[in-house]
Amino acid sequence: MASNLHRNGAQRGSAKFDRPLKPRPRASSPSPGSGFRRPNSATRNDAVPGRVRVAVRLRPRNAEEEMADADFGDCVELQPELKRLKLRRNNWDSDTFEFDEVLTQSASQKRVYEVVAKPVVESVLDGYNGTVMAYGQTGTGKTFTLGQLGEGDTSSRGIMVRSMEDILADLSPATDSVTVSYLQLYMETLQDLLNPANDNIPIVEDPRTGDVSLPGATLVDIRDQQSFLELLRIGEANRVAANTKMNTESSRSHAMLTVHIKRSVVESEDIVSTSQNGDVSHLIKPSKPLVRKSKLVVVDLAGSERVHKSGSEGLMLEEAKSINLSLSSLGKCINALAENNAHVPFRDSKLTRMLRDSFGGTARTSLIVTIGPSPRHRGETSSTILFGQRAMKVENMLKIKEEFDYKSLSRKLEIQLDKLIAENERQQKSFEDDIEKINLEAQCRIMEAERKFANEFEKEKLKCQMEYMGIVKELEQKLVLNQDRHDCHTDNGEGPAQSSADEVAELKMLLETESNRRKAAEEEVARLKWQLEKYTQPEEGGCFEITKLHNLLEDEAHQKKKLEEEIIILRSQLLQSNYEIEQMRRCLEGGSSGSTFSATDSSVTQVRHSQFKDAANGHKSPVATLFEQVGLQKILSLLESDDANVRIHAVKVVANLAAEEANQKRIVEAGGLTSLLTLLRRYEDETVRRVAAGAIANLAMNEANQELIMAEGGITLLSMAASDAEDPQTLRMVAGAIANLCGNDKILMTLRSQGGIKALLGIVRCGHPDVLSQVARGIANFAKCESRASNQGIKTGRSILIEDGALPWIVQNANNEAAPIRRHIELALCHLAQHEANAKDMISGGALWELVRISTDCSREDIRSLAHKTLSSITAFKSELRRLRIDY
């Protein structure tokens, strides 16, 4: 295994990392006749020292500091152009420190990445090991700097995400590979964030080289950026965090992301030789394949904290002790390395054992220390700055780790050999096939030529014979005819001239007779044509008159239909206006002067409830009056009207009728459900689709209608409307219809197979609270039906909701600010948690914490009791709570 050199930069004031150094050629010329090799980057064996690079980043004041420290200035003054930092002792004295880079409060995430991590990433792509680590007091922005995903704002992406983007952009998927592991060191226990069940990973050290390996860690192949982001989400969800006085999301463990890179490179050597007469020749040695193995380690250390400030107690106090102990061990190791001590206590902590290659090893290391501006935490800020100053004195020996790729070369040669053998066999087979084909074609051509020659010969022979026989027969006939004429003329004594004259006269008579007949026939045809025209002319005029009358009748019928539609619309509008005026009059008569505002605000509710009061008092609503005067069939027929306004008004009337349970059966029997589904399928008008979906949602409240909707493909149409619509009101109607269908035990599997659950989850893209409330209601209904089916033994295995990917959204909205959404989601979580088959997914997805919160903080007693009962009865939940040392 060869090693290469790389300089990490030795000047403290430099803000950029140096690129890999290339060796200079030998100064002295070789002796005549001798040869020497020009070494390239893969043939150097010595290591070059590279200092640990340190940058400091100042966090801006938060809201608490703005209030508490409003009368005090920042304890830190930055001089980024000089790469200096001043830490104030008091108003007139301060200490000055120099760093490789000083980043102000306004420094962007992109600049932080470029000056701190990008040079390390480039070195890793060249074959070196690299480490990027964040150190600082809790709440100063370490996790934001390293692990921010930037889902809402891409400019806030942290070092982890940006590093993987550059790595994937530089690698070749065909020859290179990238694998990732994500671990946390929690209370001196190494745990796998990608597989929470793997909670005690051993650390193995090579006694010969001292390299550290983690054989139990989960390694995941990365092919694209999206899969990497998904792994980061899983890891962050499994990482231990808690709410302290210093930080609402304080990390209680050290997180370590390790990116293993394997690259295939081809090395060629240029051999220069000098002959006796002084001529220089260049020989290129055949290339040999090499494999470069490097790794990038991104370490997000837990923040150091003082117990009296963070308010930690109980389990959090033990966590704080473990964090401070491991950070203290790291500080001792860095002090020993900075002072060149013979003994470095790497084995005092698992953290220092894993970072052995990063400090004093062969990796290029970049450290970013994060500090806050508050003068109340000056002691912690000073300790962080001194830690960074000591780390700048640590020297690493940078090496490229590469191996000769025997397997790749062997595999390549085997592939080439197989290709050559296959090509040779293919050419041999092709040659033999061509020879055989040529022979067959030659034989066929010879046989075809012989056959054609024989046929042509027979034809010519037969033709000659027939011509010969014809000529002979013709001559014989002429001879006999001439002989007969001669004998006849001799007997009668007449000459040939008389016979010819008689024949000509006879022919003239025949010709004249035929001419007369033809003329008479033409006259008869003309007479018949005239009579035909005479008889047909009056009939054509009559048909024209009939056609004209028919068109007039059609126009009159169409006009009558339009007038009927307009009369119905005007009648409904008149009844609605009278009804609204009557309701407003009642509100004004019943309200007092002191309650005018509340009456105005609640007028919509009074109008809606007044329909039921009118029904109780014998009065009929405008829709019911229109229903009786016009008739249901006439209203349904207007749904297919060509006039858009008529169609919209008609579907609104049907939707209002469907809101009353007494009308639903009649609407379905009259074909109203089919007409509404047709509107949902055919028309793209947003108003028609919204009102039609609302009417279907009203009909779907009846269990008998739900099966009819499924039978007529209603869920498929609703799913299509959910994917196409953008209007929140339309999506609310569609979500409400699907939510009603989710409450039927008999159609759960059909609902899932026809895309109902996927459509419901797709609607959450809208983000409107009313829409999300309907989605949450549908999920709660579905989870309740599933729970009932599982209790009855009808269904086994994992929940369909979990299989379709609904769990992350459920967990995310379990504590939603909107009460309807939160109530439905809490109920859905409790129903999902009642079955052991869902426990593993709910634990890994973070639902366990929400169940614990629901069991204590939920406002509804029935849901709180259900959550408490579930946590107490499911074995997996009890085991996980014991493992996390939560006394429940």
Backbone hydrogen bonds, N-H to C=O, Kabsch-Sander energy under -0.5 kcal/mol:
donor,donor_aa,acceptor,acceptor_aa,energy
2,A,402,E,-0.6
3,S,44,R,-0.6
14,S,11,Q,-0.8
33,G,274,T,-1.6
34,S,31,S,-1.9
36,F,272,V,-2.0
38,R,270,D,-1.5
43,T,40,N,-1.6
48,V,398,L,-0.9
50,G,396,N,-3.2
51,R,9,G,-0.8
52,V,394,V,-2.3
53,R,365,T,-2.1
55,A,367,L,-2.7
56,V,101,E,-2.3
57,R,369,V,-2.6
58,L,103,L,-1.9
59,R,57,R,-0.5
59,R,371,I,-2.7
66,E,62,N,-2.2
67,M,63,A,-1.4
68,A,64,E,-2.9
69,D,65,E,-2.5
70,A,67,M,-0.8
72,F,69,D,-1.4
75,C,373,P,-2.2
77,E,86,K,-2.7
79,Q,84,R,-2.5
82,L,79,Q,-1.1
83,K,79,Q,-0.7
84,R,79,Q,-2.1
85,L,97,F,-2.4
86,K,77,E,-3.2
87,L,85,L,-0.5
87,L,95,D,-3.0
88,R,75,C,-2.4
88,R,86,K,-0.6
89,R,93,D,-2.3
90,N,93,D,-1.9
95,D,87,L,-2.7
97,F,85,L,-2.8
99,F,83,K,-2.0
100,D,54,V,-1.7
101,E,54,V,-0.9
103,L,56,V,-3.0
103,L,101,E,-0.5
104,T,102,V,-0.5
107,A,104,T,-1.3
112,V,108,S,-2.2
113,Y,109,Q,-2.2
114,E,110,K,-2.4
115,V,111,R,-2.4
116,V,112,V,-1.8
117,A,112,V,-0.6
117,A,113,Y,-1.3
118,K,113,Y,-3.0
121,V,117,A,-2.4
122,E,118,K,-2.6
123,S,119,P,-1.9
124,V,120,V,-2.3
125,L,121,V,-2.2
126,D,122,E,-1.1
127,G,124,V,-1.1
128,Y,123,S,-2.4
129,N,399,K,-0.5
130,G,295,K,-2.5
131,T,364,R,-2.7
132,V,297,V,-2.8
133,M,366,S,-2.1
134,A,299,V,-2.0
135,Y,368,I,-2.0
137,Q,370,T,-0.7
138,T,304,S,-2.0
140,T,137,Q,-1.3
145,T,141,G,-1.8
146,L,142,K,-2.2
147,G,143,T,-2.2
148,Q,144,F,-0.8
156,S,153,D,-1.7
157,R,154,T,-1.4
158,G,148,Q,-3.2
159,I,145,T,-1.8
160,M,146,L,-2.8
162,R,158,G,-2.1
163,S,159,I,-2.5
164,M,160,M,-1.9
165,E,161,V,-1.8
166,D,162,R,-1.9
167,I,163,S,-2.3
168,L,164,M,-2.7
169,A,165,E,-1.7
170,D,166,D,-1.3
170,D,167,I,-0.5
171,L,167,I,-1.6
175,T,172,S,-0.7
176,D,172,S,-2.9
177,S,262,K,-2.1
179,T,260,H,-2.3
180,V,220,V,-2.1
181,S,258,T,-2.2
183,L,256,M,-2.4
184,Q,191,Q,-2.4
185,L,254,H,-2.9
186,Y,184,Q,-0.8
186,Y,189,T,-2.7
187,M,185,L,-0.6
189,T,186,Y,-0.9
191,Q,184,Q,-3.1
191,Q,189,T,-0.6
192,D,198,N,-2.4
193,L,182,Y,-2.1
193,L,191,Q,-0.6
194,L,182,Y,-0.7
198,N,195,N,-2.4
199,D,197,A,-1.5
201,I,190,L,-2.7
204,V,202,P,-0.5
204,V,213,S,-2.6
206,D,211,D,-2.7
210,G,206,D,-2.8
213,S,204,V,-2.9
217,A,214,L,-1.6
220,V,180,V,-2.2
222,I,178,V,-2.7
223,R,221,D,-0.5
228,F,224,D,-1.2
229,L,225,Q,-2.3
230,E,226,Q,-2.0
231,L,227,S,-1.7
232,L,228,F,-2.2
233,R,229,L,-2.2
234,I,230,E,-2.1
235,G,231,L,-2.7
236,E,232,L,-2.8
237,A,233,R,-2.1
238,N,234,I,-1.5
239,R,235,G,-1.0
242,A,250,S,-2.2
244,T,242,A,-0.6
244,T,247,N,-3.2
245,K,310,S,-2.0
250,S,242,A,-2.8
250,S,247,N,-0.7
252,R,240,V,-2.4
254,H,185,L,-1.8
255,A,253,S,-0.5
255,A,300,D,-2.4
256,M,183,L,-2.8
257,L,298,V,-2.8
258,T,181,S,-2.6
258,T,256,M,-0.6
259,V,257,L,-0.5
259,V,296,L,-3.0
260,H,179,T,-3.1
260,H,258,T,-0.6
261,I,259,V,-0.5
261,I,294,S,-3.2
262,K,177,S,-2.3
263,R,292,R,-2.6
265,V,263,R,-0.6
265,V,290,L,-2.5
267,E,288,K,-2.3
269,E,285,K,-0.6
271,I,269,E,-0.7
271,I,283,L,-4.1
272,V,36,F,-1.9
272,V,270,D,-0.6
273,S,271,I,-0.5
273,S,281,S,-2.5
274,T,34,S,-1.5
275,S,279,D,-2.6
278,G,275,S,-1.3
281,S,273,S,-2.7
283,L,271,I,-3.1
285,K,269,E,-3.0
285,K,283,L,-0.6
288,K,267,E,-2.1
290,L,265,V,-3.4
291,V,403,E,-3.2
292,R,263,R,-2.9
293,K,291,V,-0.6
293,K,401,K,-1.9
294,S,261,I,-2.3
294,S,292,R,-0.6
296,L,259,V,-2.4
297,V,130,G,-2.7
297,V,295,K,-0.5
298,V,257,L,-3.0
298,V,296,L,-0.5
299,V,132,V,-2.6
299,V,297,V,-0.6
300,D,255,A,-2.7
300,D,298,V,-0.6
301,L,134,A,-1.3
301,L,299,V,-0.8
304,S,136,G,-1.3
309,K,306,R,-1.5
310,S,306,R,-2.5
311,G,307,V,-2.2
312,S,307,V,-0.6
316,M,313,E,-1.3
318,E,314,G,-1.6
319,E,315,L,-2.3
320,A,316,M,-2.3
321,K,317,L,-2.2
322,S,318,E,-2.2
323,I,319,E,-2.5
324,N,320,A,-2.7
325,L,321,K,-2.2
326,S,322,S,-2.2
327,L,323,I,-2.4
328,S,324,N,-2.1
329,S,325,L,-2.1
330,L,326,S,-2.1
331,G,327,L,-2.3
332,K,328,S,-2.1
333,C,329,S,-2.1
334,I,330,L,-2.2
335,N,331,G,-2.3
336,A,332,K,-2.5
337,L,333,C,-2.3
338,A,334,I,-2.7
339,E,335,N,-2.0
340,N,337,L,-1.0
341,N,336,A,-2.8
346,F,344,V,-2.6
348,D,345,P,-1.1
349,S,346,F,-0.9
353,R,349,S,-1.7
354,M,350,K,-2.1
355,L,351,L,-1.5
356,R,353,R,-1.0
359,F,355,L,-1.6
360,G,358,S,-0.6
363,A,357,D,-1.7
364,R,129,N,-2.8
365,T,363,A,-0.6
366,S,131,T,-2.7
367,L,53,R,-3.4
368,I,133,M,-2.8
369,V,55,A,-2.8
369,V,367,L,-0.5
370,T,135,Y,-2.4
371,I,57,R,-2.3
377,H,374,S,-1.1
378,R,375,P,-1.2
381,T,377,H,-2.3
382,S,378,R,-2.8
383,S,379,G,-2.1
384,T,380,E,-2.2
385,I,381,T,-2.3
386,L,382,S,-2.4
387,F,383,S,-1.9
388,G,384,T,-2.0
389,Q,385,I,-2.2
390,R,386,L,-2.3
391,A,387,F,-2.1
392,M,388,G,-1.4
393,K,390,R,-1.4
394,V,391,A,-1.6
396,N,50,G,-2.6
397,M,361,G,-2.8
398,L,48,V,-1.9
398,L,396,N,-0.7
399,K,362,T,-1.1
400,I,4,N,-1.2
401,K,127,G,-1.4
402,E,2,A,-1.3
402,E,400,I,-0.7
403,E,291,V,-2.5
405,D,289,P,-2.2
406,Y,404,F,-1.7
409,L,405,D,-2.3
410,S,406,Y,-3.0
411,R,407,K,-2.8
412,K,408,S,-2.5
413,L,409,L,-2.7
414,E,410,S,-2.6
415,I,411,R,-2.2
416,Q,412,K,-2.5
417,L,413,L,-2.9
418,D,414,E,-2.7
419,K,415,I,-2.4
420,L,416,Q,-2.6
421,I,417,L,-2.9
422,A,418,D,-2.7
423,E,419,K,-2.8
424,N,420,L,-2.8
425,E,421,I,-2.8
426,R,422,A,-2.4
427,Q,423,E,-2.7
428,Q,424,N,-2.8
429,K,425,E,-2.7
430,S,426,R,-2.5
431,F,427,Q,-2.7
432,E,428,Q,-2.5
433,D,429,K,-2.5
434,D,430,S,-2.5
435,I,431,F,-2.4
436,E,432,E,-2.5
437,K,433,D,-2.5
438,I,434,D,-2.6
439,N,435,I,-2.4
440,L,436,E,-2.4
441,E,437,K,-2.6
442,A,438,I,-2.4
443,Q,439,N,-2.5
444,C,440,L,-2.6
445,R,441,E,-2.5
446,I,442,A,-2.4
447,M,443,Q,-2.6
448,E,444,C,-2.6
449,A,445,R,-2.5
450,E,446,I,-2.5
451,R,447,M,-2.4
452,K,448,E,-2.5
453,F,449,A,-2.5
454,A,450,E,-2.3
455,N,451,R,-2.4
456,E,452,K,-2.8
457,F,453,F,-2.3
458,E,454,A,-2.3
459,K,455,N,-2.5
460,E,456,E,-2.6
461,K,457,F,-2.3
462,L,458,E,-2.7
463,K,459,K,-2.7
464,C,460,E,-2.3
465,Q,461,K,-2.0
466,M,462,L,-2.4
467,E,463,K,-2.4
468,Y,464,C,-2.2
469,M,465,Q,-2.5
470,G,466,M,-2.6
471,I,467,E,-2.3
472,V,468,Y,-2.1
473,K,469,M,-2.4
474,E,470,G,-2.4
475,L,471,I,-2.3
476,E,472,V,-2.0
477,Q,473,K,-2.3
478,K,474,E,-2.5
479,L,475,L,-2.1
480,V,476,E,-2.4
481,L,477,Q,-2.8
482,N,478,K,-2.4
483,Q,479,L,-1.8
484,D,480,V,-2.2
485,R,481,L,-2.6
486,H,482,N,-2.1
487,D,483,Q,-1.9
488,C,484,D,-2.5
489,H,485,R,-2.5
490,T,486,H,-1.4
491,D,487,D,-1.7
492,N,488,C,-2.0
493,G,489,H,-1.4
498,Q,495,G,-0.5
499,S,495,G,-0.9
500,S,496,P,-1.4
501,A,497,A,-1.6
502,D,498,Q,-1.6
503,E,499,S,-1.6
504,V,500,S,-1.7
505,A,501,A,-1.9
506,E,502,D,-1.9
507,L,503,E,-1.7
508,K,504,V,-1.8
509,M,505,A,-1.7
510,L,506,E,-1.8
511,L,507,L,-1.9
512,E,508,K,-2.1
513,T,509,M,-2.1
514,E,510,L,-2.0
515,S,511,L,-1.8
516,N,512,E,-1.9
517,R,513,T,-1.9
518,R,514,E,-2.0
519,K,515,S,-1.9
520,A,516,N,-2.1
521,A,517,R,-2.0
522,E,518,R,-2.0
523,E,519,K,-2.0
524,E,520,A,-1.9
525,V,521,A,-2.0
526,A,522,E,-2.1
527,R,523,E,-2.0
528,L,524,E,-2.0
529,K,525,V,-2.1
530,W,526,A,-1.9
531,Q,527,R,-1.9
532,L,528,L,-2.3
533,E,529,K,-2.2
534,K,530,W,-1.8
535,Y,531,Q,-2.0
536,T,532,L,-2.1
537,Q,533,E,-1.5
539,E,535,Y,-0.6
540,E,536,T,-1.7
541,G,537,Q,-1.4
542,G,538,P,-1.8
543,C,539,E,-2.0
544,F,540,E,-1.8
545,E,541,G,-1.8
546,I,542,G,-2.2
547,T,543,C,-2.6
548,K,544,F,-2.2
549,L,545,E,-2.2
550,H,546,I,-2.4
551,N,547,T,-2.2
552,L,548,K,-1.9
553,L,549,L,-2.1
554,E,550,H,-2.1
555,D,551,N,-2.3
556,E,552,L,-2.2
557,A,553,L,-2.3
558,H,554,E,-2.4
559,Q,555,D,-2.5
560,K,556,E,-2.3
561,K,557,A,-2.2
562,K,558,H,-2.2
563,L,559,Q,-2.3
564,E,560,K,-2.3
565,E,561,K,-2.2
566,E,562,K,-2.5
567,I,563,L,-2.4
568,I,564,E,-2.3
569,I,565,E,-2.4
570,L,566,E,-2.9
571,R,567,I,-2.6
572,S,568,I,-2.5
573,Q,569,I,-2.8
574,L,570,L,-2.5
575,L,571,R,-2.5
576,Q,572,S,-2.6
577,S,573,Q,-2.6
578,N,574,L,-2.5
579,Y,575,L,-2.3
580,E,576,Q,-2.6
581,I,577,S,-2.5
582,E,578,N,-2.3
583,Q,579,Y,-2.4
584,M,580,E,-2.5
585,R,581,I,-2.3
586,R,582,E,-2.1
587,C,583,Q,-2.3
588,L,584,M,-2.4
589,E,585,R,-2.3
590,G,586,R,-2.5
591,G,587,C,-1.8
595,S,592,S,-0.8
596,T,593,S,-0.9
599,A,595,S,-2.2
600,T,596,T,-2.2
601,D,597,F,-2.3
602,S,598,S,-1.9
603,S,600,T,-1.1
606,Q,602,S,-2.1
607,V,603,S,-2.6
608,R,604,V,-2.1
609,H,605,T,-2.4
610,S,606,Q,-1.6
611,Q,607,V,-0.6
611,Q,608,R,-0.8
613,K,609,H,-1.4
614,D,610,S,-2.9
615,A,611,Q,-2.1
616,A,612,F,-1.9
617,N,613,K,-1.9
618,G,615,A,-0.8
619,H,614,D,-2.7
625,T,621,S,-2.6
626,L,622,P,-2.8
627,F,623,V,-2.4
628,E,624,A,-2.1
629,Q,625,T,-2.5
630,V,626,L,-2.6
631,G,626,L,-0.6
631,G,627,F,-1.2
635,I,631,G,-1.8
636,L,632,L,-2.8
637,S,633,Q,-2.1
638,L,634,K,-1.3
639,L,636,L,-1.2
640,E,637,S,-1.3
641,S,638,L,-1.5
644,A,642,D,-0.5
647,R,643,D,-2.3
648,I,644,A,-2.5
649,H,645,N,-2.4
650,A,646,V,-2.5
651,V,647,R,-2.2
652,K,648,I,-1.7
653,V,649,H,-2.0
654,V,650,A,-2.2
655,A,651,V,-2.1
656,N,652,K,-2.3
657,L,653,V,-2.2
658,A,654,V,-2.5
659,A,655,A,-0.9
660,E,657,L,-1.5
661,E,659,A,-0.5
663,N,660,E,-1.4
664,Q,660,E,-0.8
664,Q,661,E,-0.5
665,K,661,E,-0.7
667,I,663,N,-2.2
668,V,664,Q,-2.4
669,E,665,K,-2.6
670,A,666,R,-1.9
671,G,668,V,-1.5
672,G,667,I,-3.2
675,S,671,G,-1.9
676,L,672,G,-2.4
677,L,673,L,-2.4
678,T,674,T,-2.1
679,L,675,S,-2.2
680,L,676,L,-2.2
681,R,677,L,-1.5
682,R,678,T,-3.0
683,Y,679,L,-1.8
689,R,685,D,-2.4
690,R,686,E,-2.4
691,V,687,T,-2.6
692,A,688,V,-2.6
693,A,689,R,-2.5
694,G,690,R,-2.0
695,A,691,V,-2.4
696,I,692,A,-2.4
697,A,693,A,-2.2
698,N,694,G,-2.1
699,L,695,A,-2.3
700,A,696,I,-2.2
701,M,698,N,-1.1
702,N,699,L,-1.6
706,Q,702,N,-1.3
707,E,703,E,-1.1
708,L,704,A,-0.9
709,I,705,N,-2.5
710,M,706,Q,-2.1
711,A,707,E,-2.4
712,E,708,L,-1.9
713,G,710,M,-1.5
714,G,709,I,-3.1
717,L,713,G,-1.7
718,L,714,G,-2.6
719,S,715,I,-2.2
720,M,716,T,-2.1
721,A,717,L,-2.4
722,A,718,L,-2.2
723,S,719,S,-1.8
724,D,720,M,-1.8
725,A,721,A,-2.5
731,L,727,D,-2.4
732,R,728,P,-2.3
733,M,729,Q,-2.1
734,V,730,T,-2.6
735,A,731,L,-2.9
736,G,732,R,-2.3
737,A,733,M,-2.1
738,I,734,V,-2.3
739,A,735,A,-2.7
740,N,736,G,-2.0
741,L,737,A,-1.8
742,C,738,I,-1.8
743,G,740,N,-1.1
744,N,741,L,-1.5
745,D,743,G,-0.6
747,I,744,N,-0.8
748,L,745,D,-0.9
751,L,747,I,-2.7
752,R,748,L,-2.2
753,S,749,M,-2.8
754,Q,750,T,-1.9
755,G,752,R,-1.6
756,G,751,L,-2.6
759,A,755,G,-2.2
760,L,756,G,-2.3
761,L,757,I,-2.4
762,G,758,K,-2.0
763,I,759,A,-1.2
764,V,761,L,-0.9
765,R,762,G,-1.3
766,C,763,I,-2.1
772,L,768,H,-2.8
773,S,769,P,-2.2
774,Q,770,D,-1.5
775,V,771,V,-2.2
776,A,772,L,-2.8
777,R,773,S,-2.1
778,G,774,Q,-2.3
779,I,775,V,-2.3
780,A,776,A,-2.4
781,N,777,R,-2.5
782,F,778,G,-2.5
783,A,779,I,-2.8
784,K,780,A,-2.2
785,C,781,N,-2.3
786,E,782,F,-2.6
787,S,783,A,-2.4
788,R,784,K,-2.2
789,A,785,C,-2.4
790,S,786,E,-2.4
791,N,787,S,-2.2
792,Q,788,R,-1.5
793,G,790,S,-1.1
794,I,789,A,-2.1
795,K,789,A,-1.1
803,E,799,S,-2.0
804,D,800,I,-2.2
805,G,802,I,-1.4
806,A,801,L,-2.8
810,I,806,A,-2.1
811,V,807,L,-2.8
812,Q,808,P,-2.3
813,N,809,W,-1.8
814,A,811,V,-1.0
816,N,813,N,-1.5
822,R,818,A,-2.5
823,R,819,A,-2.8
824,H,820,P,-2.1
825,I,821,I,-2.5
826,E,822,R,-2.6
827,L,823,R,-1.9
828,A,824,H,-2.4
829,L,825,I,-2.7
830,C,826,E,-2.0
831,H,827,L,-2.0
832,L,828,A,-2.5
833,A,829,L,-2.2
834,Q,831,H,-0.9
835,H,832,L,-1.0
838,N,835,H,-1.7
839,A,836,E,-1.2
840,K,836,E,-0.5
842,M,838,N,-2.1
843,I,839,A,-2.4
844,S,840,K,-2.4
845,G,841,D,-1.9
846,G,843,I,-1.2
847,A,842,M,-2.5
848,L,842,M,-0.9
850,E,846,G,-0.8
851,L,847,A,-2.1
852,V,848,L,-2.2
853,R,849,W,-2.2
854,I,850,E,-2.7
855,S,851,L,-2.3
856,T,852,V,-0.6
856,T,853,R,-1.0
857,D,853,R,-3.5
858,C,854,I,-1.4
864,R,860,R,-2.1
865,S,861,E,-2.5
866,L,862,D,-2.0
867,A,863,I,-2.4
868,H,864,R,-2.1
869,K,865,S,-2.5
870,T,866,L,-2.1
871,L,867,A,-2.4
872,S,868,H,-1.5
873,S,869,K,-1.0
873,S,870,T,-0.7
874,I,870,T,-2.2
875,T,873,S,-0.5
878,K,874,I,-1.9
879,S,875,T,-2.5
880,E,876,A,-2.2
881,L,877,F,-2.4
882,R,878,K,-2.2
883,R,879,S,-2.5
884,L,880,E,-2.2
885,R,882,R,-1.2
886,I,881,L,-2.9
887,D,885,R,-0.7
888,Y,886,I,-1.0
